[in-house]
Amino acid sequence: MCLLSLILIYATTSMVSSEQISYNFGGPFNRSFPNTFHFSDDTEIGYRGLQITPDTSYSLASYRQHKSGRVLYYKPFQLWEEKSNSSPGWVASFTSDFTVNIYRFDGTPGEGFAFIIAPDLNHPSNSAGQYLGLTNSSTNGNSSNKFIAIELDTVKQDFDPDDNHMGLNINGIQSIQTTSLSKFNIIIAPEKARNYSVRVNYDGDNKVIEVYMGEENKDLKGPILRYSGFNIRDFVKQNSYFGFTASTGHFTQLNCVLKWKMELLAYPKPKISKKWVKIVVYTGAIGGVIILCLASLKYYLNKKRVFDDPILVGALKRLPGTPREFKFKNVKKATNNFDEKLKLGQKFSRDSMKGRDDFLAELTIINRLRHKHLVPLIGKATRDSDIYGFGAVILEVMCGRRPWTEISGHHLLIDWVWTLYREGRILEAMDERLGNNYLVEDAHRLLLLGLACSHPTAKERPKTQIIIQIISGSIQVPYVPLFRPTFTWHMTEPTDDDIMTGTTDGTP
C-alpha cells in the first residue's frame, strides 16, 4: 500500500494539465461591446464591425486623413512565467483568428493595419501614416516599447518589399521579416471590398510564430509568414493586451475588424512517459480493487460481530428514537392481509402518468411528519429562487454581513448595498476586515452580480450560464437599475420540474 501511495503521489504531482482560455467575440459587433474593448480616439463600433480608423460616416475626406487608432481587449493576459531555480518558466501559446476588411475608399490605399500585443492600453500620439498606430518618430525601435505586431501594409517604405505585404514587427515599424502578398494572389485593399480571414498562431513550446491568410469562407493560405526561435518572453511584458491598430496618411483606407476569436494556452503540458501512464493506470486500478475488497470485508465482519451479540442488539432496540420492529404476521393482521382499500398511496416518480392524487397524498403525509431529524416540507421553489439565493450569498460574503443586518437606517443588507450603488460608493460595502487587500475590478463586478441576482423580478435575473462567465470575467455584468425595482408577483403555476428539483425555500 505504501508503494501504491508513493507511485500515485509522484504521478499526480508530475502531471500538470494546461489551462486553455478561449474568447469568441464573434461578430458582427454591436453597441453591447464597448465594455469589452478599450477604444482610443477616432475608433468606434460601426457598420457591424470594429472601426480602427474613421469610417465612411465622416463625409469629409480630410477628417479620415492622418489618423491612427487602437482597439484592445480590456484586460491583459499572462504570457509567460518567471524563471526560477526549480523551473525554467513556461511561455504561453496562443491562436488569434480574425476577419478584416481593408477598403481603398478614395482609390489609393494608405497606410496600414496590424494585430498587436501591447504593454498597456495607451495609444501613442503622432502615430499616423507609416507608424500604423504602433509607435511614433520619437519612440520607434526603442526596446522599452514592449510590443510585437503582424502588419498588413499598403504603402511601400524604403525598407519594405512592396506596397502589399505582411510583416513581423518588434518595437518598431521596420519588420524583422516580411513577405509580399502578391505572390499569394492576395490584395490587402482591393478596388472592390473583400473580407480576409487571418490566423496568427504562436507555439510557446517550440518558439515559432506562423501567420495564415485567405479570403473569408475559403481555405487559408500559408503559412505566409513563419519565424522560428521567437521567444516572446524577450519582447513583451508578462501581462500584455491583445488587439488591433491601424493608420491613414495622405491617402486613406477603411480598417474594419468583422470577427475575432482568441485561444490562449497558459500552461504547457509536460511530456509524460507512456511507461509511467501505464504504471499509474494499472497500479491504481488493482490497488483500488484491493482497497474496496478489504473495506467491504471489514464492514461485513464488524456488522456480523454486532448482530451476533443479543445483549447489544436488545440494548440498541430500546434506545429512544430507534425504529420499531414488527413481525410480518402482525403487519399482515393489522392491514387485513394488505387490503388495497387501506392503502394510503404508492411510489411515484417525476415521469409517472398516474395523476396527481397519489402525489398529493404522499406530500400530505410527508408534510405532517414531525421529527427533529427531518426537515419539514414548507413550500415549493423554482430555479429562479436559487439565483436569488445565490445573489444573497454573494452579498453576504463580499460585505461580511448577514442578509438581515440593520445598517445606516436599512433593515436589509441588499437595500444598503443598492443605496451605495446608486450613490456611486458601492465599494464601501466591502468587508472592512479586508482593508485594501482585494482587486477593485473583481469586487465591483461581484457586488453588481449580487444585485443583479437579487432583482425582485425573476425574469430579470441573469441565467446560470451567464453568471459563470461574469464570475470568470469573460463578460460584463448586465445592467443594474440605480433604484431597486418593486416586487411584482406573476400569477403562474410552477411546473412539476420546479417542484421536484427545486429547494424548500419559497421563490422571492
C-alpha positions in Angstrom: 0.0 0.0 0.0 2.9 2.4 0.8 4.4 1.7 -2.7 1.0 2.4 -4.3 0.7 5.7 -2.4 4.2 6.8 -3.5 3.5 6.0 -7.1 0.2 7.9 -7.1 1.7 10.9 -5.4 4.6 11.1 -7.9 2.3 10.7 -10.8 -0.2 13.4 -9.7 2.5 15.9 -8.9 4.2 15.5 -12.3 1.0 15.6 -14.4 0.3 19.4 -14.6 -2.5 20.0 -17.0 -2.6 23.0 -19.3 -5.1 25.8 -18.8 -6.8 26.9 -22.0 -8.6 30.3 -22.2 -11.0 30.8 -25.1 -12.7 34.0 -26.1 -15.0 34.1 -29.1 -16.0 37.7 -29.5 -18.0 36.7 -32.6 -19.3 39.2 -34.9 -20.9 41.3 -36.3 -20.2 43.7 -33.4 -22.8 45.9 -31.9 -23.2 48.6 -29.2 -23.1 45.9 -26.4 -19.4 45.5 -26.8 -17.9 48.9 -25.6 -17.4 47.4 -22.1 -15.4 44.5 -23.6 -12.9 46.6 -25.6 -10.8 49.7 -24.9 -11.2 52.3 -27.7 -8.7 55.1 -28.5 -9.8 58.3 -30.1 -11.1 58.1 -33.7 -12.2 54.4 -33.1 -15.7 53.1 -32.6 -18.2 50.3 -33.4 -19.9 51.0 -36.6 -21.3 49.2 -39.7 -21.3 45.9 -37.7 -17.5 46.0 -37.1 -14.6 47.5 -35.1 -13.6 50.6 -37.0 -9.9 51.0 -36.1 -9.8 54.3 -38.1 -12.7 56.7 -39.1 -15.2 55.1 -41.4 -17.4 56.4 -44.2 -19.8 58.2 -41.8 -17.3 61.1 -42.0 -18.0 62.6 -45.3 -15.1 65.0 -45.3 -12.0 63.2 -46.7 -9.7 65.5 -44.7 -11.1 64.0 -41.4 -10.1 60.5 -42.4 -6.5 61.6 -43.3 -3.5 61.3 -41.0 -5.4 59.3 -38.4 -4.4 56.3 -36.2 -6.3 54.2 -33.6 -6.3 51.2 -31.3 -8.9 48.8 -30.1 -7.7 46.4 -27.4 -9.4 43.7 -25.2 -10.0 45.5 -21.9 -7.9 43.2 -19.6 -4.4 41.7 -20.0 -3.3 38.1 -20.4 -0.3 36.4 -18.6 2.0 35.3 -21.4 5.0 33.9 -19.5 6.2 32.8 -16.1 9.4 34.0 -14.3 12.3 31.6 -14.4 13.4 30.1 -11.1 16.0 27.6 -9.8 13.3 24.9 -9.8 11.5 25.8 -13.0 12.6 27.2 -16.4 9.3 29.1 -16.6 6.6 28.5 -19.2 5.7 30.6 -22.2 2.1 30.7 -23.4 0.9 29.6 -26.8 -2.0 31.4 -28.5 -4.1 31.4 -31.7 -5.9 34.6 -32.8 -8.4 34.3 -35.7 -10.0 37.5 -37.1 -11.7 38.7 -40.2 -10.7 42.1 -41.6 -11.9 44.3 -44.4 -9.5 47.0 -45.7 -11.1 49.1 -48.4 -9.4 51.8 -50.5 -12.2 54.4 -50.2 -10.7 57.1 -52.4 -8.9 54.8 -54.9 -5.4 54.7 -53.4 -5.0 52.9 -50.1 -2.9 54.1 -47.2 -1.3 53.3 -44.7 -1.8 50.0 -42.9 -3.3 47.7 -40.3 -1.8 45.5 -37.6 -2.6 42.8 -35.0 -0.7 43.8 -31.8 0.3 42.5 -28.4 0.7 45.7 -26.4 2.2 46.5 -23.0 -0.8 48.7 -21.9 -3.9 50.4 -23.1 -2.2 53.7 -24.1 -2.3 54.9 -27.7 0.9 56.7 -28.8 0.4 60.2 -30.1 1.5 61.2 -33.6 1.4 57.6 -34.8 -0.4 58.1 -38.1 1.0 57.4 -41.5 3.8 54.9 -41.7 3.8 54.3 -37.9 0.5 52.3 -38.2 -0.7 53.3 -34.8 2.2 51.3 -33.3 4.7 54.0 -32.3 6.0 57.4 -33.4 9.2 59.1 -34.6 10.4 59.6 -31.0 9.9 56.0 -29.8 10.3 54.0 -32.9 12.6 51.0 -32.4 13.0 51.5 -28.6 13.3 48.2 -26.7 11.1 49.8 -24.0 8.1 49.8 -26.3 7.5 46.1 -25.5 5.2 45.2 -28.4 5.1 42.8 -31.2 2.8 43.1 -34.3 1.7 41.5 -37.5 1.3 44.3 -40.1 -0.7 44.4 -43.3 1.0 47.4 -45.0 -0.4 49.1 -48.1 2.3 51.8 -48.6 5.9 51.0 -49.5 8.7 52.4 -47.4 12.4 52.2 -48.2 12.7 49.0 -46.1 9.6 47.3 -47.5 9.4 44.8 -50.4 6.3 46.5 -51.9 3.0 48.2 -51.1 1.1 45.0 -50.5 3.0 43.0 -47.8 2.8 41.3 -44.4 5.5 41.8 -41.8 6.5 40.8 -38.2 7.4 43.9 -36.2 9.1 44.2 -32.8 9.1 47.6 -31.0 9.1 49.5 -34.3 7.8 49.8 -37.9 10.7 48.1 -39.6 9.8 44.5 -39.9 12.3 41.7 -38.9 10.6 39.6 -41.6 8.4 40.5 -44.5 6.7 38.8 -47.4 4.8 40.1 -50.4 1.2 39.0 -50.5 1.0 39.5 -54.3 2.6 36.0 -54.9 -0.3 34.5 -52.9 -2.8 36.4 -55.1 -3.9 38.5 -52.1 -4.5 42.2 -52.4 -4.9 43.8 -48.9 -7.0 46.7 -50.1 -8.7 45.7 -53.4 -10.8 48.0 -55.5 -13.9 46.1 -54.6 -14.4 45.4 -50.9 -13.3 41.9 -49.8 -13.2 40.2 -46.4 -10.0 38.3 -45.4 -9.6 35.7 -42.7 -6.2 35.9 -40.8 -4.8 33.4 -38.3 -1.9 34.2 -36.1 -0.5 31.1 -34.3 2.3 31.1 -31.8 3.8 27.9 -30.3 5.3 28.8 -26.9 7.0 25.4 -26.6 8.8 25.5 -29.9 9.1 29.3 -30.1 7.6 29.5 -33.6 5.1 32.1 -34.9 3.1 31.4 -38.1 0.6 33.6 -40.0 -2.1 32.3 -42.4 -4.4 34.4 -44.6 -7.1 33.9 -47.2 -10.5 35.0 -48.4 -13.3 34.6 -45.9 -15.0 31.1 -46.1 -12.2 29.7 -48.1 -9.1 27.7 -47.2 -6.3 29.7 -45.6 -3.1 30.0 -47.5 0.3 29.6 -45.9 2.0 29.8 -43.6 2.5 33.1 -45.4 4.9 34.2 -42.7 6.9 31.9 -40.4 9.6 32.9 -37.9 11.5 30.4 -35.7 13.4 30.9 -32.5 11.0 33.6 -31.5 10.6 33.8 -27.7 8.0 36.4 -26.8 9.4 36.5 -23.2 12.2 38.6 -24.6 10.0 41.3 -26.2 6.6 41.7 -24.4 5.6 42.3 -20.8 4.5 39.4 -18.7 0.9 40.7 -18.7 0.1 42.2 -22.1 -3.0 43.2 -24.1 -4.3 41.8 -27.4 -5.9 43.9 -30.1 -5.6 45.9 -33.3 -4.1 49.1 -34.6 -4.3 51.0 -37.9 -3.5 54.3 -39.5 -4.1 56.5 -42.6 -1.9 59.1 -44.2 -2.4 61.5 -47.1 -4.2 58.6 -48.8 -6.8 56.8 -46.7 -8.4 53.4 -46.3 -11.1 51.9 -44.1 -9.7 49.4 -41.5 -12.5 47.3 -40.1 -12.5 44.1 -38.0 -15.6 42.0 -38.5 -14.9 38.9 -36.4 -12.4 37.9 -33.7 -11.7 34.7 -31.7 -8.8 34.1 -29.2 -7.4 30.9 -27.7 -4.6 31.1 -25.2 -2.8 28.1 -23.7 -1.3 29.3 -20.4 0.5 26.3 -19.0 2.2 23.9 -21.5 1.7 20.2 -20.9 4.8 18.5 -19.7 5.8 15.4 -21.6 4.8 12.3 -19.6 6.4 8.9 -20.3 3.9 6.3 -21.6 5.6 3.9 -19.2 4.5 5.9 -16.2 1.0 6.3 -17.6 0.6 2.6 -17.8 2.1 2.0 -14.3 -0.3 4.6 -12.8 -3.4 3.2 -14.5 -2.7 -0.4 -13.8 -1.5 0.1 -10.2 -4.3 2.4 -9.4 -6.9 0.0 -10.8 -5.5 -3.0 -8.9 -5.0 -1.1 -5.7 -8.5 0.3 -5.9 -10.0 -3.1 -6.2 -7.9 -4.4 -3.3 -8.8 -1.5 -1.0 -12.5 -1.9 -1.9 -12.4 -5.6 -1.1 -10.7 -5.1 2.2 -13.1 -2.3 3.2 -16.1 -4.5 2.4 -14.7 -7.4 4.3 -14.1 -5.3 7.4 -17.6 -3.8 7.2 -19.1 -7.2 7.0 -17.1 -8.6 9.9 -18.0 -5.6 12.1 -21.6 -5.8 11.3 -21.7 -9.6 11.9 -20.0 -9.1 15.3 -22.6 -6.6 16.4 -25.6 -8.6 15.4 -24.2 -11.8 16.9 -24.4 -10.2 20.3 -28.1 -10.5 21.5 -27.5 -8.2 24.6 -26.1 -5.4 22.4 -28.9 -5.8 19.9 -31.6 -5.6 22.6 -30.0 -2.5 24.1 -29.9 -0.8 20.7 -33.6 -1.6 20.1 -34.6 0.1 23.4 -32.8 3.4 22.6 -35.1 6.4 22.2 -35.9 7.2 18.6 -34.8 3.8 17.3 -37.3 2.4 14.7 -39.5 -0.3 16.0 -39.5 -3.8 14.5 -42.8 -5.6 13.7 -43.3 -9.2 12.9 -44.7 -9.9 9.4 -47.7 -11.7 10.8 -48.6 -8.7 13.0 -48.3 -6.3 10.0 -50.4 -8.7 7.9 -53.1 -8.8 10.5 -53.2 -5.0 11.1 -53.6 -4.3 7.3 -56.2 -7.0 6.8 -53.9 -9.0 4.6 -52.6 -5.8 2.9 -56.1 -4.8 1.7 -55.9 -2.4 -1.3 -58.7 -0.3 0.3 -56.5 0.6 3.2 -53.5 1.7 1.1 -52.6 5.3 1.7 -50.6 5.7 -1.6 -47.9 4.3 -3.7 -44.4 5.1 -5.0 -44.4 7.7 -7.8 -41.7 9.3 -10.0 -41.4 12.6 -11.8 -42.2 10.7 -15.0 -45.3 9.0 -13.6 -48.5 9.3 -15.7 -50.8 8.1 -12.8 -52.2 11.6 -12.0 -51.8 13.9 -9.0 -53.9 12.1 -6.4 -51.1 9.8 -5.2 -48.6 12.6 -5.5 -50.7 14.9 -3.3 -51.4 12.1 -0.8 -47.7 11.4 -0.2 -46.9 15.1 0.0 -49.7 15.4 2.7 -48.1 12.5 4.7 -44.6 14.0 4.5 -45.9 17.5 5.4 -47.5 16.0 8.6 -44.3 14.3 9.7 -42.6 16.0 12.7 -39.2 14.8 13.8 -36.0 16.6 14.9 -34.0 14.9 12.2 -36.5 15.6 9.4 -36.7 18.9 7.5 -40.4 19.9 7.2 -41.9 20.4 3.8 -43.0 24.0 3.8 -43.3 25.1 0.2 -42.1 24.9 -3.3 -39.3 26.5 -5.3 -38.2 27.3 -8.8 -34.8 27.7 -10.4 -35.2 31.5 -10.1 -35.2 31.2 -6.3 -31.8 29.5 -6.5 -30.4 32.5 -8.5 -31.9 34.9 -5.9 -30.4 32.9 -3.0 -27.0 32.9 -4.8 -27.2 36.7 -5.0 -27.8 36.8 -1.2 -24.7 34.6 -0.7 -22.5 36.8 -2.9 -23.5 40.0 -0.9 -23.1 38.2 2.4 -19.6 37.0 1.6 -18.4 40.3 -0.1 -19.8 42.5 2.7 -19.1 40.3 5.7 -22.7 40.9 7.0 -25.8 38.8 7.4 -28.7 39.5 4.9 -31.0 40.9 7.6 -28.4 43.3 9.0 -29.7 46.7 10.1 -27.2 49.4 8.9 -27.5 53.1 8.1 -31.2 53.0 8.5 -31.7 50.0 6.3 -33.3 46.7 7.6 -31.8 44.5 4.9 -28.3 44.2 3.6 -29.5 44.3 -0.1 -31.2 47.7 0.5 -28.0 49.2 1.9 -25.8 47.9 -0.9 -28.3 49.1 -3.5 -28.2 52.6 -1.9 -24.4 52.7 -2.1 -24.5 51.6 -5.7 -26.9 54.4 -6.6 -24.6 56.9 -4.9 -21.5 55.6 -6.7 -20.0 54.2 -3.5 -20.6 50.5 -3.9 -17.1 49.5 -2.9 -17.8 50.9 0.6 -19.9 47.8 1.1 -16.9 45.6 1.0 -16.0 43.7 4.2 -14.0 46.2 6.4 -11.8 43.3 7.6 -10.3 43.0 4.1 -8.9 46.6 4.2 -7.5 47.2 0.7 -6.5 43.6 0.2 -8.7 42.9 -2.8 -8.9 43.6 -6.5 -11.2 46.6 -7.1 -12.3 45.3 -10.5 -13.3 41.9 -9.2 -15.0 43.3 -6.1 -17.0 45.8 -8.2 -18.1 43.0 -10.6 -19.2 40.6 -7.9 -21.1 43.2 -5.9 -23.0 44.2 -9.1 -23.6 40.5 -9.8 -25.1 40.1 -6.3 -27.5 42.9 -7.0 -28.4 41.5 -10.5 -29.2 38.1 -9.0 -31.3 39.8 -6.3 -33.6 41.6 -8.8 -37.2 41.4 -7.4 -38.5 40.3 -10.9 -37.3 36.7 -11.5 -37.1 37.0 -15.3 -34.7 39.9 -15.0 -32.1 37.8 -13.1 -29.1 36.5 -15.1 -29.1 32.9 -16.2 -26.7 30.3 -14.7 -24.5 30.2 -17.8 -24.2 34.0 -17.8 -23.3 34.0 -14.1 -20.4 31.7 -14.7 -19.0 33.9 -17.5 -19.4 37.0 -15.3 -17.6 35.4 -12.4 -14.7 34.4 -14.7 -14.5 38.0 -16.1 -15.3 36.9 -19.6 -18.3 39.3 -19.9 -19.6 42.3 -18.0 -22.4 42.3 -15.5 -25.8 43.1 -17.1 -27.4 46.5 -16.4 -28.5 47.0 -12.8 -31.0 49.8 -12.2 -30.0 52.6 -9.8 -33.1 52.1 -7.8 -34.2 48.7 -6.6 -37.4 47.8 -8.6 -40.6 47.0 -6.8 -41.6 43.4 -6.4 -44.0 42.0 -9.0 -45.9 38.8 -8.5 -46.5 36.8 -11.6 -49.6 34.6 -11.4 -48.1 31.5 -13.0 -48.1 27.9 -11.7 -44.8 26.2 -11.2 -44.0 23.1 -13.3 -43.6 19.6 -11.9 -39.9 20.0 -12.6 -39.8 23.1 -10.4 -41.5 21.2 -7.6 -39.3 18.0 -7.9 -35.9 19.7 -8.4 -36.2 22.9 -6.5 -35.1 23.6 -2.9 -37.5 24.1 0.0 -37.3 27.9 0.0 -40.1 30.0 -1.4 -39.5 32.0 -4.5 -38.7 35.6 -3.6 
